[in-house]
Amino acid sequence: MKLEELKVYQLSMDISEKIWNVVANWKYFEKDTIGKQLVRSADSISTNLSEGFGRYHYKDARNFYYYSRGSLFETKTWLKKALNRKFVEPDEYQRLAQSLNILGALINNYIKSIGSK
C-alpha cells in the first residue's frame, strides 16, 4: 500500500490545506503569532505520518505516529486560541475541530493496526 492511499494521510493533508487557507486570509499580526504555529502543527500531522510510514521498523514508525497524534492535539489548541481571539469564525472552528476529532480516531486506529508487524 502507498502512503497516499491511506485515509488517515489523505484527511491529514486535507485538514492542513484547509487551515492554510483560513490563516492565509488573516492580518499580519494574527498570521505572525497564532497563524504560523497553527499551520506548522497542522502540517506536522501529515509529515510525521509520512516519516513513520518510511521507517523500516514498526517501533520507529509507531513513534512518529505518536508524534503525529501530538501535533494533532497541538493543532486543536492553536485552533481554540484562534477562536477565543476571534481570528476564526465559530462555524469554521466547528468544522475544523470535527475533522480533527475524526482524524484523531483514525490515527489511533492506525497505530493499533500496525501492531508488531
C-alpha positions as CSV (number, residue, x, y, z in Angstrom):
1,M,0.0,0.0,0.0
2,K,1.1,3.5,-0.8
3,L,1.1,6.3,1.8
4,E,-1.2,8.4,-0.5
5,E,-3.8,5.6,-0.3
6,L,-4.2,5.8,3.5
7,K,-7.3,7.6,4.6
8,V,-5.5,8.9,7.7
9,Y,-2.9,10.5,5.5
10,Q,-5.5,11.9,3.0
11,L,-7.5,13.5,5.8
12,S,-4.4,15.0,7.4
13,M,-3.4,16.6,4.1
14,D,-6.9,17.9,3.6
15,I,-7.1,19.5,7.1
16,S,-3.7,21.2,6.7
17,E,-4.7,22.7,3.4
18,K,-8.0,24.0,4.9
19,I,-6.1,25.5,7.8
20,W,-3.6,27.1,5.4
21,N,-6.4,28.7,3.5
22,V,-8.0,30.0,6.7
23,V,-4.8,31.5,8.0
24,A,-3.8,33.0,4.6
25,N,-6.7,35.5,5.0
26,W,-5.6,36.8,8.4
27,K,-3.9,40.1,9.0
28,Y,-0.1,40.2,9.6
29,F,-0.2,40.1,13.4
30,E,-2.6,37.1,13.6
31,K,-0.5,35.3,10.9
32,D,2.8,36.0,12.6
33,T,1.6,34.8,16.1
34,I,-1.0,32.1,16.1
35,G,-1.2,31.6,12.4
36,K,2.4,30.3,11.9
37,Q,2.0,27.9,14.9
38,L,-1.3,26.6,13.7
39,V,-0.1,25.9,10.2
40,R,3.1,24.3,11.4
41,S,1.3,22.0,13.8
42,A,-1.3,21.0,11.2
43,D,1.4,20.4,8.6
44,S,3.3,18.3,11.2
45,I,0.4,15.8,11.5
46,S,0.9,14.6,7.9
47,T,4.7,15.0,7.8
48,N,5.1,12.7,10.9
49,L,2.7,10.2,9.3
50,S,4.9,10.3,6.2
51,E,8.1,9.9,8.2
52,G,6.7,7.0,10.2
53,F,5.5,5.3,7.0
54,G,9.0,5.4,5.6
55,R,10.6,3.8,8.7
56,Y,11.8,0.2,8.4
57,H,10.9,-1.0,11.9
58,Y,7.4,-0.8,13.3
59,K,8.6,0.7,16.6
60,D,10.3,3.6,14.8
61,A,7.1,4.0,12.7
62,R,4.9,4.0,15.8
63,N,6.9,6.7,17.5
64,F,6.3,9.0,14.5
65,Y,2.6,8.2,14.6
66,Y,2.6,9.2,18.2
67,Y,4.3,12.5,17.3
68,S,1.6,12.9,14.6
69,R,-1.1,12.5,17.3
70,G,0.7,15.0,19.5
71,S,0.7,17.5,16.6
72,L,-3.0,16.9,16.2
73,F,-3.6,18.0,19.8
74,E,-1.3,21.0,19.4
75,T,-3.4,22.0,16.4
76,K,-6.6,21.7,18.4
77,T,-5.1,24.0,21.0
78,W,-4.0,26.6,18.4
79,L,-7.3,26.4,16.7
80,K,-9.1,27.0,20.0
81,K,-6.9,30.0,20.7
82,A,-7.8,31.4,17.3
83,L,-11.5,31.0,18.1
84,N,-11.1,32.6,21.5
85,R,-9.3,35.6,20.0
86,K,-11.9,35.8,17.2
87,F,-9.5,35.1,14.3
88,V,-11.7,32.2,13.2
89,E,-15.5,32.1,13.0
90,P,-17.3,29.6,15.2
91,D,-18.8,27.7,12.3
92,E,-15.3,27.3,10.7
93,Y,-13.9,26.3,14.1
94,Q,-16.6,23.6,14.5
95,R,-15.9,22.2,11.0
96,L,-12.2,22.0,11.6
97,A,-12.5,20.7,15.1
98,Q,-14.8,17.9,13.9
99,S,-12.4,16.9,11.2
100,L,-9.5,16.9,13.7
101,N,-11.6,14.6,16.0
102,I,-12.2,12.2,13.2
103,L,-8.5,12.3,12.3
104,G,-7.6,11.6,15.9
105,A,-9.6,8.4,15.8
106,L,-8.1,7.4,12.5
107,I,-4.6,7.9,13.9
108,N,-5.3,5.9,17.0
109,N,-6.8,3.1,14.8
110,Y,-3.8,3.2,12.5
111,I,-1.4,2.9,15.5
112,K,-3.3,-0.1,16.7
113,S,-3.4,-1.7,13.3
114,I,0.4,-1.7,12.8
115,G,0.9,-3.8,15.9
116,S,4.2,-5.6,15.9
117,K,4.4,-6.4,12.2
